[in-house]
Amino acid sequence: MSTVNIECENIYSNWDIDITLITKQAHSLYDFLCSQSEIKGNYCLRDYQFDEVSFDILFCDGNKTHEINKEYRGKDYPADIITFAVFADSEPEERFILDGELNLGEIIIALDKIEESAKEKGISPEAELAFFIAHGIMHLLGFDHQTEQEYNFVVKYQKEALESININYDKV
């Protein structure tokens, strides 16, 4: 298995998340998801040789995701999560690995939106945050949810990944 480098940054001042814990959870979620045969057989990393995988997670607020959504996606609303799956969304001939390192992209999560969603669902903000991190990782690996079947596949593995780190997420 390759080395995984995850860089996390929190620019949202109203939730002092434990970056060390979140980074550890993201590592575990990534490792679990990449160990699943259904994922491994279809993810964007298939057929590539690399020593390291990296991705970033930025924690911000809905104002920031609104700006990003508007500028980069032409959508005028704040998103709970935006994933720039640089490697997965590139055409195979445009994908590159630099010095053995493959950069998957970036996950941007609006913590205020996560708090709102957790409250609506009656679950802890930490569980909701882990769910969204798993969701972002699925996108970075090349999985989308344009159809109901794709959505069910993604959510199934998100929930299983959470169970692998002892988070029971059965409210979705």
KEVOZA-791186 format. One record per residue (C-alpha): residue number from 0; x, y, z. Coordinates in pm, whole numbers. Layout:
N
ATOM | i | east | north | up
ATOM | NUM | X | Y | Z
...
***
This chain:
172
ATOM | i | east | north | up
ATOM | 0 | 0 | 0 | 0
ATOM | 1 | 123 | 350 | -81
ATOM | 2 | 188 | 633 | 162
ATOM | 3 | -106 | 870 | 205
ATOM | 4 | -44 | 1239 | 274
ATOM | 5 | -345 | 1438 | 388
ATOM | 6 | -314 | 1807 | 460
ATOM | 7 | -601 | 1955 | 664
ATOM | 8 | -661 | 2322 | 733
ATOM | 9 | -942 | 2486 | 930
ATOM | 10 | -1020 | 2851 | 850
ATOM | 11 | -1361 | 2838 | 1022
ATOM | 12 | -1322 | 2998 | 1364
ATOM | 13 | -1654 | 2884 | 1516
ATOM | 14 | -1561 | 2514 | 1540
ATOM | 15 | -1220 | 2429 | 1674
ATOM | 16 | -1198 | 2080 | 1528
ATOM | 17 | -919 | 1845 | 1629
ATOM | 18 | -709 | 1846 | 1311
ATOM | 19 | -493 | 1557 | 1433
ATOM | 20 | -799 | 1338 | 1496
ATOM | 21 | -967 | 1442 | 1171
ATOM | 22 | -652 | 1365 | 973
ATOM | 23 | -625 | 1024 | 1139
ATOM | 24 | -992 | 952 | 1061
ATOM | 25 | -946 | 1064 | 699
ATOM | 26 | -649 | 824 | 668
ATOM | 27 | -856 | 539 | 808
ATOM | 28 | -1154 | 619 | 584
ATOM | 29 | -930 | 635 | 277
ATOM | 30 | -756 | 307 | 367
ATOM | 31 | -1088 | 131 | 426
ATOM | 32 | -1244 | 255 | 103
ATOM | 33 | -938 | 160 | -104
ATOM | 34 | -938 | -189 | 46
ATOM | 35 | -1288 | -269 | -81
ATOM | 36 | -1282 | -482 | -395
ATOM | 37 | -1584 | -309 | -554
ATOM | 38 | -1411 | 25 | -512
ATOM | 39 | -1060 | -92 | -598
ATOM | 40 | -1186 | -249 | -920
ATOM | 41 | -1342 | 78 | -1039
ATOM | 42 | -1154 | 368 | -886
ATOM | 43 | -939 | 619 | -1073
ATOM | 44 | -616 | 478 | -923
ATOM | 45 | -656 | 147 | -1104
ATOM | 46 | -374 | 78 | -1350
ATOM | 47 | -142 | 349 | -1214
ATOM | 48 | 193 | 301 | -1041
ATOM | 49 | 273 | 543 | -756
ATOM | 50 | 444 | 554 | -418
ATOM | 51 | 239 | 827 | -253
ATOM | 52 | -114 | 963 | -271
ATOM | 53 | -201 | 1309 | -144
ATOM | 54 | -508 | 1523 | -101
ATOM | 55 | -611 | 1830 | 95
ATOM | 56 | -911 | 1904 | 312
ATOM | 57 | -1011 | 2264 | 378
ATOM | 58 | -1264 | 2339 | 650
ATOM | 59 | -1440 | 2671 | 603
ATOM | 60 | -1791 | 2818 | 614
ATOM | 61 | -2081 | 2840 | 372
ATOM | 62 | -1976 | 3189 | 260
ATOM | 63 | -1649 | 3047 | 130
ATOM | 64 | -1815 | 2751 | -45
ATOM | 65 | -2065 | 2996 | -196
ATOM | 66 | -1776 | 3199 | -343
ATOM | 67 | -1604 | 2885 | -473
ATOM | 68 | -1928 | 2742 | -610
ATOM | 69 | -2004 | 3064 | -794
ATOM | 70 | -1653 | 3116 | -931
ATOM | 71 | -1563 | 2762 | -1033
ATOM | 72 | -1894 | 2587 | -1084
ATOM | 73 | -2130 | 2869 | -1189
ATOM | 74 | -2367 | 2783 | -903
ATOM | 75 | -2500 | 3060 | -681
ATOM | 76 | -2544 | 2889 | -343
ATOM | 77 | -2335 | 2775 | -48
ATOM | 78 | -2244 | 2406 | -63
ATOM | 79 | -2183 | 2177 | 232
ATOM | 80 | -1902 | 2010 | 38
ATOM | 81 | -1713 | 2077 | -283
ATOM | 82 | -1466 | 1827 | -416
ATOM | 83 | -1208 | 1909 | -678
ATOM | 84 | -1115 | 1560 | -793
ATOM | 85 | -818 | 1673 | -999
ATOM | 86 | -691 | 1326 | -1086
ATOM | 87 | -1026 | 1148 | -1128
ATOM | 88 | -1183 | 1427 | -1334
ATOM | 89 | -889 | 1449 | -1576
ATOM | 90 | -882 | 1254 | -1898
ATOM | 91 | -650 | 952 | -1859
ATOM | 92 | -393 | 1102 | -2096
ATOM | 93 | -387 | 1422 | -1883
ATOM | 94 | -332 | 1245 | -1551
ATOM | 95 | 17 | 1270 | -1412
ATOM | 96 | 223 | 1137 | -1126
ATOM | 97 | 512 | 1360 | -1021
ATOM | 98 | 811 | 1192 | -854
ATOM | 99 | 595 | 896 | -755
ATOM | 100 | 327 | 1116 | -594
ATOM | 101 | -30 | 1119 | -720
ATOM | 102 | -238 | 1420 | -610
ATOM | 103 | -607 | 1335 | -591
ATOM | 104 | -727 | 1691 | -532
ATOM | 105 | -908 | 1881 | -259
ATOM | 106 | -1215 | 1844 | -40
ATOM | 107 | -1371 | 2168 | 85
ATOM | 108 | -1622 | 2137 | 368
ATOM | 109 | -1841 | 2413 | 513
ATOM | 110 | -1846 | 2338 | 885
ATOM | 111 | -2144 | 2563 | 954
ATOM | 112 | -2346 | 2365 | 698
ATOM | 113 | -2229 | 2039 | 861
ATOM | 114 | -2345 | 2165 | 1202
ATOM | 115 | -2687 | 2259 | 1056
ATOM | 116 | -2723 | 1922 | 884
ATOM | 117 | -2624 | 1731 | 1199
ATOM | 118 | -2878 | 1924 | 1403
ATOM | 119 | -3154 | 1852 | 1147
ATOM | 120 | -3067 | 1479 | 1148
ATOM | 121 | -3028 | 1461 | 1525
ATOM | 122 | -2672 | 1329 | 1509
ATOM | 123 | -2340 | 1461 | 1635
ATOM | 124 | -2157 | 1715 | 1421
ATOM | 125 | -1849 | 1490 | 1440
ATOM | 126 | -2038 | 1197 | 1284
ATOM | 127 | -2177 | 1421 | 1011
ATOM | 128 | -1830 | 1561 | 943
ATOM | 129 | -1683 | 1210 | 911
ATOM | 130 | -1967 | 1118 | 673
ATOM | 131 | -1883 | 1415 | 450
ATOM | 132 | -1511 | 1340 | 458
ATOM | 133 | -1588 | 986 | 340
ATOM | 134 | -1813 | 1137 | 73
ATOM | 135 | -1534 | 1364 | -48
ATOM | 136 | -1289 | 1075 | -59
ATOM | 137 | -1533 | 875 | -273
ATOM | 138 | -1543 | 1168 | -517
ATOM | 139 | -1162 | 1193 | -517
ATOM | 140 | -1150 | 823 | -605
ATOM | 141 | -1373 | 889 | -906
ATOM | 142 | -1718 | 794 | -780
ATOM | 143 | -2016 | 1016 | -845
ATOM | 144 | -2388 | 994 | -770
ATOM | 145 | -2574 | 1108 | -1079
ATOM | 146 | -2812 | 813 | -1066
ATOM | 147 | -2995 | 651 | -776
ATOM | 148 | -2781 | 339 | -819
ATOM | 149 | -2459 | 545 | -800
ATOM | 150 | -2592 | 735 | -499
ATOM | 151 | -2677 | 412 | -316
ATOM | 152 | -2331 | 272 | -394
ATOM | 153 | -2153 | 583 | -261
ATOM | 154 | -2365 | 607 | 55
ATOM | 155 | -2331 | 234 | 126
ATOM | 156 | -1953 | 261 | 127
ATOM | 157 | -1955 | 587 | 322
ATOM | 158 | -2154 | 418 | 598
ATOM | 159 | -1930 | 109 | 594
ATOM | 160 | -1622 | 331 | 612
ATOM | 161 | -1768 | 510 | 913
ATOM | 162 | -1841 | 178 | 1082
ATOM | 163 | -1473 | 89 | 1030
ATOM | 164 | -1383 | 385 | 1257
ATOM | 165 | -1661 | 305 | 1506
ATOM | 166 | -1912 | 567 | 1393
ATOM | 167 | -2263 | 433 | 1351
ATOM | 168 | -2427 | 647 | 1088
ATOM | 169 | -2775 | 515 | 1023
ATOM | 170 | -2974 | 838 | 996
ATOM | 171 | -2927 | 891 | 622
***
